Amino acid sequence: MLNVRELFGGALGGIVGLSVAIIVFEGAFHLKIEKLREAPRETLRLVTVGAAVALLGTAMLVRFLLGQPWDVAFLIGALLVATGPTVITPILEVVPVRDRVGASLETEGVVNDVTAAVLAVVAFEVVTAEAATTGEVITAFSARIGVGVVAGLVVATVAWVVLRKIDLSPGNAVQNARLVILASALAAYALAELTGLSESGLAAVATAGILLGNADLPYEDEIETFKGDITLLVLSFVFIALASLLSLDDLLRFGVAGIAVAVGAALLVRPLAVYLSTFGDRFTFAERAFVSFVGPRGIIPASVATLFAVELRAHGMDPAANALVSIVFLTILLTVVFEGGLARHIAEYLNVIPMRVIVIGGGTVGRALAERLEDRGENVVIVEQDESVVELTRERGFTVHVGDGTDMDVLRSAGIENAKIVVTATGDDDANLLASQLVDAKFDPETIIARVNNPNNIDAFSELGVKAVSSSLATAWSIDNIIERPALSNWMTEIGRSGDVQEIEVTAEDLVGRTIGELDEHIPNGCIIALVGREGENSVPSEDFTLQMGDHLTFLGRKEAVREAITLCHPNQD
């Protein structure tokens, strides 16, 4: 039976090269500069410091566990820097982690697709250089990157002019726009490679992809769908080509050592890179652990490894090609199967799937509420359309979705379909009422809460079944508390800081039938059960009060003690 190499002969390298060009272009097209500006500092460290740690750490594993030369080790390490959106995005669709965690994983995948391709070109130049000095290698690499950038810039400019300035025939405009983009990817690769500087094509398609992806093109959604379909097609060919380059003997020869490299990259190098990149108090320990153990490798390592393996064998460097293909294949297989397949279970074990709260309005009230909710571990997304408020809110470290909170598409983009609670907190009662009506009619959150600025409007909200909070009455109650109950008032201001009040529903069988007195024996010092709610009635419970399924317990006390009590009584509470 003919394999791919025998079937395509000398044309295999060119076909794989064009396939990889489309894949790299598609990855670069998704690299949005605006998203990078919005990314938290931890994400930027993840794609810089984290990428450097991944490169060095994986190279050391390959060097010392497999005995490969340093140049081959760094080539493999460069490829395994990439995680890629095509493997991360499906995971995040089934594991709704906090937005900052998802944004970090997605941004890392998109950026490192390009980073890995460029780093791999550097390493490949070193591997294939024959007795070249360091200066010659740097010069050769710089020439390739320079030619690639220029070729990508030229092709992107031409494509932009065609798409923005030329009538593409209204009847077939979408189809023609798709073809222009596909032709741009192939043209950028071909133009750079025609200079005789191999691998400059990868830099060219990366450049063209980034430029066109940020150029506000017409029919962008349709173009992205088309690119995804084409990428899937060529990816199928690339994986077949990769399989044809694999040898069972090589896999068995690397055997335990090869698996050790893949496991070491996933369980040692990856956590080290993540923890060095996410130091500070923005990410919890559990979130760091989740990011550490969810970093499957995918398209870019597979495709670029296939391209370089073909070229290495053309240079007569079969041992390097065998090591490259075998280790990349083993790492992809193990990380996709275990990290991708177990991602939901990992998230549930680490308890990093929080309740989502949408706050419409990023003003003073919205930010103050978001701060308290996030401090308790909730996943808060603020929807705001005022650019100055958006900028201020992002500076405070909150996740902000830009847009009108009364627009259904904006709310969908903010993730309202996964939200349990929606709060309308703008200073405009009409906007709050309209947003509440829209959310109530089109979506299904458990609770809708509205800020009411004019007490006369409370009835309008109540008729919708919306929980209304009057700003005027809330202020009056706060002042009254300061006058009549100063100690309680002072303590209430510390809720979410040193003190806390939390409520859980009794859903665990081991709580049903127990008395408050029995439960008190296990609750930590500094925390009490202040209220028990049953069928809408709340009361201060006696020691012999017996709990039933569906009761609500309100814990009051020191922040740490309250959280410990909740974990003790209801460990799966979101």
FIFIRO-616015 format. One line per 4 residues: number of its first residue (from 1); for each residue x, y, z of C-alpha. Coordinates in Angstrom, 3 decimals, padded with zeros to 6 digits, always signed. Example, Ala and Ser with C-alpha at 12.3 -4.5 7.8 and 13.67 -1.06 7.14 Angstrom:
<pabas>
1	+012.300 -004.500 +007.800 ~ +013.670 -001.060 +007.140
</pabas>
This chain:
<pabas>
1	+000.000 +000.000 +000.000 ~ +001.331 +003.423 -000.942 ~ +001.871 +005.907 +001.861 ~ +001.597 +009.671 +001.460
5	+005.313 +010.120 +000.794 ~ +005.278 +007.565 -002.011 ~ +002.049 +008.963 -003.457 ~ +003.155 +012.604 -003.646
9	+006.908 +012.102 -003.924 ~ +008.870 +015.334 -004.087 ~ +005.652 +017.387 -004.168 ~ +004.804 +016.459 -000.563
13	+006.902 +019.287 +000.896 ~ +005.197 +021.909 -001.258 ~ +001.696 +020.604 -000.538 ~ +002.355 +020.427 +003.197
17	+003.905 +023.909 +003.047 ~ +000.779 +025.415 +001.479 ~ -001.427 +023.568 +003.984 ~ +000.630 +024.885 +006.897
21	+000.457 +028.381 +005.377 ~ -003.358 +028.288 +005.515 ~ -003.302 +026.985 +009.101 ~ -000.824 +029.624 +010.337
25	-002.733 +032.355 +008.466 ~ -005.979 +031.295 +010.123 ~ -004.369 +031.389 +013.572 ~ -002.825 +034.815 +012.948
29	-006.146 +036.154 +011.601 ~ -007.679 +035.572 +015.045 ~ -004.964 +037.583 +016.819 ~ -006.902 +040.783 +017.548
33	-004.843 +043.716 +018.801 ~ -007.863 +045.092 +020.673 ~ -008.203 +041.843 +022.630 ~ -004.540 +042.073 +023.605
37	-005.104 +045.590 +024.930 ~ -007.981 +044.286 +027.049 ~ -006.014 +041.308 +028.335 ~ -004.969 +041.439 +031.998
41	-001.271 +041.709 +032.776 ~ -001.184 +038.026 +033.764 ~ -002.190 +037.074 +030.218 ~ +000.572 +039.187 +028.711
45	+003.076 +037.515 +031.028 ~ +001.703 +034.133 +030.008 ~ +002.512 +034.757 +026.324 ~ +005.975 +036.161 +027.107
49	+007.453 +034.787 +030.328 ~ +005.307 +031.651 +030.078 ~ +006.320 +031.016 +026.468 ~ +010.007 +031.428 +027.344
53	+009.709 +028.967 +030.253 ~ +007.859 +026.466 +028.032 ~ +010.544 +026.723 +025.340 ~ +013.478 +026.309 +027.700
57	+011.858 +023.697 +029.951 ~ +010.691 +021.443 +027.115 ~ +014.062 +021.733 +025.359 ~ +015.824 +020.601 +028.543
61	+013.511 +017.588 +028.854 ~ +014.212 +016.564 +025.241 ~ +017.933 +017.089 +025.700 ~ +018.377 +015.165 +028.949
65	+015.688 +012.477 +028.641 ~ +016.162 +011.675 +024.942 ~ +019.789 +012.724 +024.440 ~ +018.936 +014.859 +021.404
69	+021.260 +017.701 +020.336 ~ +020.400 +021.125 +021.733 ~ +019.321 +022.463 +018.336 ~ +016.798 +019.638 +017.833
73	+015.682 +020.001 +021.458 ~ +014.943 +023.688 +020.956 ~ +013.107 +022.971 +017.698 ~ +010.783 +020.554 +019.507
77	+010.472 +022.961 +022.458 ~ +009.538 +025.825 +020.131 ~ +006.717 +023.848 +018.543 ~ +005.334 +022.714 +021.896
81	+004.976 +026.318 +023.095 ~ +001.667 +026.475 +021.191 ~ -001.642 +025.416 +022.709 ~ -003.916 +026.901 +020.039
85	-007.525 +028.162 +019.992 ~ -008.790 +025.118 +018.103 ~ -008.159 +022.926 +021.141 ~ -008.828 +025.531 +023.849
89	-012.109 +026.996 +022.538 ~ -014.043 +023.671 +022.576 ~ -012.889 +023.103 +026.165 ~ -014.127 +026.534 +027.284
93	-017.498 +025.875 +025.639 ~ -018.142 +023.002 +028.057 ~ -016.210 +024.397 +031.039 ~ -017.608 +027.917 +031.790
97	-014.737 +029.144 +033.938 ~ -014.375 +032.734 +035.129 ~ -013.880 +035.169 +032.240 ~ -010.363 +036.158 +033.250
101	-009.342 +032.486 +033.176 ~ -010.990 +031.829 +029.820 ~ -009.540 +035.031 +028.331 ~ -006.049 +034.045 +029.449
105	-006.303 +030.578 +027.909 ~ -007.816 +031.864 +024.652 ~ -005.337 +034.727 +024.259 ~ -002.424 +032.441 +025.024
109	-003.641 +029.987 +022.388 ~ -004.030 +032.633 +019.679 ~ -000.751 +034.469 +020.383 ~ +001.352 +031.362 +020.868
113	+000.159 +029.890 +017.575 ~ +002.156 +032.661 +015.911 ~ +004.935 +032.668 +018.526 ~ +005.558 +028.937 +018.128
117	+005.715 +029.188 +014.335 ~ +008.286 +032.015 +014.471 ~ +010.378 +030.353 +017.191 ~ +010.329 +027.111 +015.224
121	+011.708 +028.901 +012.152 ~ +014.613 +030.167 +014.282 ~ +015.346 +026.698 +015.634 ~ +014.992 +025.105 +012.209
125	+017.563 +027.498 +010.785 ~ +020.009 +026.368 +013.469 ~ +019.290 +022.674 +012.879 ~ +019.772 +022.875 +009.100
129	+022.720 +025.287 +009.161 ~ +025.885 +023.549 +008.007 ~ +028.885 +024.643 +010.092 ~ +027.420 +028.155 +010.239
133	+028.506 +030.672 +012.824 ~ +026.059 +032.264 +015.222 ~ +026.241 +035.488 +013.236 ~ +025.399 +033.687 +010.010
137	+022.410 +031.968 +011.606 ~ +021.098 +035.293 +012.969 ~ +021.609 +036.941 +009.594 ~ +019.801 +034.136 +007.768
141	+016.924 +034.210 +010.221 ~ +016.639 +038.006 +010.062 ~ +016.590 +037.860 +006.270 ~ +013.754 +035.331 +006.327
145	+011.717 +037.281 +008.841 ~ +012.337 +040.532 +006.942 ~ +011.325 +039.054 +003.611 ~ +008.291 +037.433 +005.218
149	+007.121 +040.671 +006.844 ~ +007.501 +042.623 +003.602 ~ +005.733 +039.953 +001.536 ~ +002.917 +039.724 +004.101
153	+002.555 +043.505 +004.191 ~ +002.374 +043.759 +000.386 ~ -000.195 +040.983 +000.029 ~ -002.312 +042.272 +002.953
157	-002.351 +045.771 +001.436 ~ -003.462 +044.464 -001.951 ~ -006.150 +042.289 -000.352 ~ -007.423 +045.220 +001.745
161	-007.677 +047.438 -001.343 ~ -009.538 +044.714 -003.238 ~ -011.983 +044.084 -000.404 ~ -012.583 +047.704 +000.622
165	-012.281 +049.672 -002.602 ~ -013.379 +047.353 -005.426 ~ -016.939 +046.225 -006.185 ~ -016.854 +042.448 -005.749
169	-020.219 +042.013 -007.500 ~ -023.106 +042.346 -005.033 ~ -024.565 +038.979 -005.942 ~ -021.366 +037.081 -005.150
173	-019.592 +039.510 -002.824 ~ -019.339 +037.105 +000.116 ~ -017.978 +034.248 -001.996 ~ -015.499 +036.548 -003.727
177	-014.340 +037.992 -000.392 ~ -013.649 +034.460 +000.860 ~ -011.630 +033.649 -002.234 ~ -009.611 +036.861 -001.892
181	-008.658 +035.907 +001.666 ~ -007.715 +032.344 +000.691 ~ -005.694 +033.649 -002.246 ~ -003.975 +036.125 +000.100
185	-002.734 +033.352 +002.377 ~ -001.363 +031.337 -000.534 ~ +000.068 +034.398 -002.298 ~ +001.898 +035.623 +000.821
189	+003.499 +032.214 +001.308 ~ +004.406 +031.814 -002.361 ~ +005.778 +035.362 -002.743 ~ +008.134 +034.940 +000.219
193	+009.254 +031.437 -000.795 ~ +009.986 +032.596 -004.355 ~ +012.907 +034.618 -002.971 ~ +014.668 +031.334 -002.272
197	+014.608 +031.879 +001.493 ~ +012.809 +028.787 +002.754 ~ +010.536 +029.189 +005.784 ~ +010.146 +032.921 +005.076
201	+006.638 +031.968 +003.921 ~ +005.553 +031.257 +007.495 ~ +006.525 +034.772 +008.563 ~ +004.681 +036.132 +005.519
205	+001.375 +034.377 +006.242 ~ +001.609 +035.285 +009.926 ~ +002.108 +038.956 +009.010 ~ -000.683 +038.967 +006.417
209	-003.044 +037.182 +008.810 ~ -002.468 +039.641 +011.671 ~ -002.878 +042.675 +009.416 ~ -006.033 +041.461 +007.677
213	-007.525 +040.156 +010.921 ~ -007.317 +043.664 +012.382 ~ -008.324 +045.577 +009.243 ~ -012.115 +045.718 +009.815
217	-012.891 +043.811 +006.626 ~ -016.374 +043.492 +005.154 ~ -018.068 +040.097 +005.576 ~ -015.619 +039.218 +008.344
221	-017.930 +036.688 +010.005 ~ -018.493 +034.841 +006.736 ~ -014.760 +034.935 +006.001 ~ -013.937 +033.419 +009.388
225	-016.454 +030.610 +008.868 ~ -014.981 +029.866 +005.446 ~ -011.423 +029.928 +006.786 ~ -012.414 +027.482 +009.491
229	-013.834 +025.087 +006.906 ~ -010.739 +025.311 +004.679 ~ -008.449 +024.901 +007.681 ~ -010.317 +021.756 +008.730
233	-009.848 +020.348 +005.229 ~ -006.107 +021.000 +005.013 ~ -005.652 +019.948 +008.627 ~ -007.037 +016.533 +007.763
237	-004.377 +016.214 +005.082 ~ -001.630 +017.412 +007.447 ~ -002.522 +014.829 +010.080 ~ -002.506 +012.111 +007.428
241	+000.910 +013.321 +006.303 ~ +002.113 +013.374 +009.906 ~ +000.912 +009.808 +010.395 ~ +002.770 +008.746 +007.250
245	+005.990 +010.144 +008.700 ~ +005.521 +008.239 +011.944 ~ +007.262 +004.934 +012.449 ~ +006.150 +002.407 +015.036
249	+009.792 +001.515 +015.545 ~ +010.604 +005.157 +016.340 ~ +007.708 +005.397 +018.810 ~ +008.826 +002.203 +020.529
253	+012.442 +003.368 +020.523 ~ +011.566 +006.585 +022.297 ~ +009.046 +004.649 +024.396 ~ +009.103 +005.509 +028.093
257	+011.504 +008.433 +027.587 ~ +009.237 +009.987 +024.970 ~ +006.193 +009.662 +027.223 ~ +008.274 +011.131 +030.079
261	+008.990 +014.208 +027.926 ~ +005.275 +014.679 +027.198 ~ +004.303 +014.160 +030.847 ~ +007.101 +016.441 +032.054
265	+006.032 +019.186 +029.644 ~ +002.435 +018.927 +030.911 ~ +002.950 +018.406 +034.639 ~ +006.220 +020.209 +035.346
269	+007.020 +022.805 +032.693 ~ +003.452 +024.004 +032.112 ~ +002.629 +024.617 +035.822 ~ +005.965 +026.402 +036.319
273	+005.246 +028.703 +033.351 ~ +001.717 +029.436 +034.596 ~ +002.685 +030.134 +038.204 ~ +005.521 +032.458 +037.177
277	+003.114 +034.309 +034.861 ~ +000.125 +034.658 +037.191 ~ +001.722 +035.694 +040.461 ~ -000.314 +038.225 +042.424
281	-003.814 +038.059 +043.857 ~ -005.944 +038.256 +040.703 ~ -005.917 +034.486 +040.078 ~ -006.807 +032.085 +042.875
285	-004.685 +029.018 +043.578 ~ -007.386 +026.783 +042.043 ~ -007.525 +028.917 +038.880 ~ -003.750 +028.728 +038.499
289	-003.958 +024.965 +038.887 ~ -006.694 +024.728 +036.240 ~ -004.711 +026.801 +033.711 ~ -001.630 +024.698 +034.531
293	-003.318 +021.392 +033.808 ~ -005.288 +022.492 +030.741 ~ -002.844 +023.251 +027.949 ~ -003.344 +020.657 +025.194
297	-001.210 +021.007 +022.083 ~ -002.806 +020.832 +018.654 ~ -002.733 +022.200 +015.146 ~ +000.426 +024.314 +014.950
301	+002.781 +021.709 +016.482 ~ +001.313 +019.021 +014.232 ~ +001.351 +021.021 +011.009 ~ +004.723 +022.744 +011.368
305	+006.347 +019.536 +012.641 ~ +005.104 +017.778 +009.498 ~ +006.540 +020.513 +007.261 ~ +009.915 +020.550 +009.015
309	+010.129 +016.752 +009.153 ~ +009.698 +016.569 +005.372 ~ +012.426 +019.173 +004.888 ~ +014.766 +017.554 +007.429
313	+014.517 +014.279 +005.571 ~ +015.196 +016.109 +002.332 ~ +018.422 +017.330 +004.023 ~ +019.274 +013.734 +004.969
317	+018.613 +014.412 +008.674 ~ +016.341 +011.447 +009.365 ~ +017.185 +011.039 +013.104 ~ +016.190 +014.654 +013.820
321	+013.002 +014.243 +011.758 ~ +012.096 +011.033 +013.589 ~ +012.602 +012.641 +017.005 ~ +010.591 +015.722 +015.984
325	+007.598 +013.786 +014.670 ~ +007.538 +011.191 +017.454 ~ +007.757 +013.596 +020.404 ~ +005.285 +016.093 +018.940
329	+002.843 +013.263 +018.174 ~ +003.127 +011.772 +021.670 ~ +002.655 +015.175 +023.330 ~ -000.390 +016.046 +021.221
333	-001.930 +012.620 +021.851 ~ -001.419 +012.634 +025.604 ~ -002.370 +016.265 +026.241 ~ -005.482 +016.231 +024.046
337	-006.732 +012.909 +025.434 ~ -006.059 +013.582 +029.099 ~ -006.095 +017.381 +029.496 ~ -008.804 +018.009 +026.927
341	-010.898 +014.987 +027.874 ~ -010.655 +015.559 +031.619 ~ -010.928 +019.365 +031.592 ~ -014.499 +019.367 +032.956
345	-013.585 +016.969 +035.743 ~ -010.481 +019.003 +036.593 ~ -012.570 +022.183 +036.774 ~ -015.183 +020.550 +039.000
349	-012.544 +019.073 +041.303 ~ -010.825 +022.459 +041.651 ~ -014.211 +024.225 +041.948 ~ -013.375 +026.879 +039.336
353	-016.792 +026.978 +037.625 ~ -018.387 +029.999 +039.330 ~ -021.834 +031.537 +039.204 ~ -021.987 +034.130 +036.433
357	-023.415 +037.547 +037.282 ~ -024.107 +040.148 +034.581 ~ -024.063 +043.743 +035.845 ~ -025.479 +046.239 +033.346
361	-023.871 +049.582 +034.111 ~ -020.249 +050.133 +035.070 ~ -020.703 +053.255 +037.139 ~ -019.935 +053.664 +040.829
365	-022.729 +051.335 +041.936 ~ -021.925 +048.672 +039.356 ~ -018.211 +048.671 +040.196 ~ -018.821 +048.575 +043.957
369	-021.173 +045.618 +043.528 ~ -018.751 +043.833 +041.195 ~ -015.921 +044.274 +043.691 ~ -017.898 +042.602 +046.469
373	-019.147 +039.775 +044.255 ~ -015.710 +039.025 +042.809 ~ -014.202 +039.076 +046.289 ~ -016.576 +036.209 +047.113
377	-015.456 +034.289 +044.041 ~ -018.298 +035.066 +041.626 ~ -017.716 +035.522 +037.907 ~ -018.850 +039.087 +037.175
381	-019.153 +040.627 +033.711 ~ -019.978 +044.336 +033.495 ~ -021.805 +045.627 +030.399 ~ -021.071 +049.295 +029.676
385	-021.114 +051.467 +026.539 ~ -019.484 +054.699 +027.762 ~ -015.833 +054.476 +026.655 ~ -014.495 +056.551 +029.568
389	-016.337 +054.343 +032.061 ~ -015.159 +051.223 +030.221 ~ -011.539 +052.344 +030.485 ~ -011.859 +053.180 +034.188
393	-013.580 +049.875 +034.929 ~ -010.887 +047.887 +033.134 ~ -008.207 +049.780 +035.043 ~ -009.856 +048.539 +038.241
397	-009.382 +044.972 +036.992 ~ -012.988 +044.080 +036.097 ~ -014.151 +042.132 +033.043 ~ -016.052 +044.564 +030.804
401	-018.129 +043.870 +027.708 ~ -018.565 +047.000 +025.598 ~ -022.061 +047.682 +024.310 ~ -025.626 +048.734 +025.059
405	-027.151 +046.696 +027.893 ~ -030.559 +046.905 +026.217 ~ -029.261 +045.176 +023.051 ~ -030.002 +041.455 +022.947
409	-026.921 +040.613 +020.856 ~ -024.661 +042.526 +023.247 ~ -026.086 +040.622 +026.206 ~ -025.601 +037.301 +024.425
413	-021.982 +038.188 +023.698 ~ -021.498 +038.991 +027.395 ~ -022.628 +035.451 +028.271 ~ -026.073 +036.166 +029.660
417	-027.335 +032.742 +028.613 ~ -025.087 +031.240 +031.291 ~ -025.910 +033.877 +033.927 ~ -027.802 +033.049 +037.096
421	-028.184 +036.662 +038.188 ~ -028.615 +039.864 +036.142 ~ -028.374 +043.264 +037.800 ~ -029.390 +046.479 +036.026
425	-027.391 +049.167 +037.843 ~ -027.353 +052.225 +035.600 ~ -028.435 +055.671 +036.771 ~ -031.327 +055.689 +034.271
429	-034.558 +053.991 +035.393 ~ -035.877 +053.770 +031.816 ~ -032.730 +051.920 +030.716 ~ -032.910 +049.630 +033.751
433	-036.591 +048.865 +033.124 ~ -036.017 +048.184 +029.410 ~ -033.042 +045.935 +030.152 ~ -035.036 +044.085 +032.839
437	-037.943 +043.535 +030.427 ~ -035.601 +042.258 +027.713 ~ -033.806 +039.878 +030.064 ~ -037.075 +038.606 +031.522
441	-038.631 +038.027 +028.091 ~ -035.674 +036.583 +026.166 ~ -033.449 +034.901 +028.733 ~ -033.912 +032.784 +031.812
445	-031.733 +033.901 +034.732 ~ -032.708 +032.770 +038.214 ~ -032.858 +036.347 +039.506 ~ -033.183 +039.835 +038.013
449	-032.331 +042.755 +040.315 ~ -032.806 +046.389 +039.317 ~ -031.497 +049.620 +040.750 ~ -034.378 +052.108 +041.006
453	-033.313 +055.730 +041.213 ~ -036.812 +057.196 +041.597 ~ -038.895 +055.470 +044.338 ~ -042.069 +056.214 +042.337
457	-040.887 +053.705 +039.713 ~ -040.647 +050.724 +042.073 ~ -044.133 +049.446 +041.154 ~ -043.217 +049.273 +037.451
461	-040.317 +046.943 +038.260 ~ -042.303 +044.895 +040.772 ~ -044.991 +044.185 +038.171 ~ -042.317 +042.440 +036.094
465	-041.332 +040.269 +039.029 ~ -037.985 +042.067 +039.216 ~ -036.408 +042.561 +042.631 ~ -036.167 +046.352 +042.906
469	-033.692 +048.197 +045.115 ~ -034.430 +051.886 +045.625 ~ -031.292 +054.008 +045.811 ~ -033.111 +056.625 +047.900
473	-034.576 +054.142 +050.384 ~ -031.302 +052.205 +050.637 ~ -029.487 +055.427 +051.480 ~ -032.131 +056.319 +054.074
477	-031.862 +052.872 +055.691 ~ -028.076 +053.180 +055.814 ~ -028.290 +056.572 +057.539 ~ -030.879 +055.221 +059.979
481	-028.578 +052.298 +060.809 ~ -025.713 +054.689 +061.535 ~ -027.969 +056.642 +063.930 ~ -029.748 +053.769 +065.677
485	-027.404 +050.787 +065.200 ~ -023.877 +052.216 +064.803 ~ -022.035 +048.993 +065.726 ~ -024.073 +046.936 +063.233
489	-023.708 +049.658 +060.608 ~ -019.936 +049.709 +061.000 ~ -019.761 +045.941 +060.778 ~ -021.998 +045.836 +057.697
493	-019.573 +048.114 +055.846 ~ -016.937 +045.395 +056.329 ~ -019.005 +042.713 +054.596 ~ -016.857 +041.262 +051.832
497	-013.683 +042.491 +053.560 ~ -013.136 +041.325 +057.137 ~ -016.748 +040.237 +057.726 ~ -019.219 +038.363 +055.582
501	-022.830 +037.176 +055.357 ~ -023.561 +034.219 +053.101 ~ -026.638 +032.108 +052.395 ~ -026.825 +028.531 +051.116
505	-029.710 +026.240 +050.278 ~ -029.881 +022.859 +051.965 ~ -029.552 +020.414 +049.062 ~ -027.162 +017.882 +050.599
509	-028.663 +014.751 +052.140 ~ -026.181 +014.797 +055.024 ~ -027.657 +018.117 +056.282 ~ -031.282 +016.985 +056.215
513	-032.530 +015.870 +059.614 ~ -029.715 +017.534 +061.566 ~ -030.478 +020.142 +064.201 ~ -028.927 +023.595 +064.418
517	-027.280 +022.533 +067.670 ~ -025.602 +019.566 +065.955 ~ -024.455 +021.771 +063.098 ~ -023.078 +024.423 +065.484
521	-020.619 +021.907 +066.927 ~ -018.806 +021.718 +063.578 ~ -018.948 +025.379 +062.558 ~ -015.649 +027.276 +063.123
525	-015.264 +029.990 +065.745 ~ -016.210 +033.463 +064.532 ~ -019.290 +032.286 +062.615 ~ -022.934 +031.768 +063.577
529	-026.111 +030.616 +061.853 ~ -028.062 +033.875 +061.989 ~ -031.230 +032.908 +060.089 ~ -033.051 +029.919 +058.689
533	-035.491 +030.434 +055.825 ~ -038.315 +027.998 +055.066 ~ -041.151 +028.536 +052.585 ~ -040.478 +032.278 +052.443
537	-040.440 +032.729 +056.236 ~ -037.174 +033.683 +057.971 ~ -036.432 +033.269 +061.675 ~ -033.589 +033.072 +064.174
541	-033.349 +029.303 +064.789 ~ -033.306 +027.526 +068.137 ~ -030.845 +024.722 +068.892 ~ -033.432 +022.002 +068.258
545	-034.565 +023.387 +064.884 ~ -034.369 +020.426 +062.432 ~ -033.276 +021.116 +058.862 ~ -035.273 +020.060 +055.818
549	-034.418 +019.899 +052.133 ~ -034.741 +023.364 +050.571 ~ -034.166 +025.333 +053.779 ~ -031.899 +028.381 +053.511
553	-029.105 +028.911 +056.043 ~ -027.605 +032.383 +056.551 ~ -024.091 +032.423 +058.014 ~ -022.718 +035.579 +059.644
557	-019.229 +036.260 +060.973 ~ -015.593 +036.620 +060.047 ~ -014.967 +036.301 +056.323 ~ -012.685 +033.260 +056.557
561	-014.904 +031.521 +059.123 ~ -018.034 +032.015 +057.007 ~ -016.366 +030.530 +053.939 ~ -015.038 +027.605 +055.956
565	-018.542 +026.954 +057.307 ~ -020.048 +027.014 +053.803 ~ -017.415 +024.593 +052.519 ~ -018.047 +022.317 +055.496
569	-021.820 +022.333 +055.107 ~ -022.071 +022.513 +051.339 ~ -018.740 +021.673 +049.605 ~ -020.228 +021.796 +046.093
573	-021.787 +025.233 +046.518 ~ -021.042 +027.562 +043.578
</pabas>
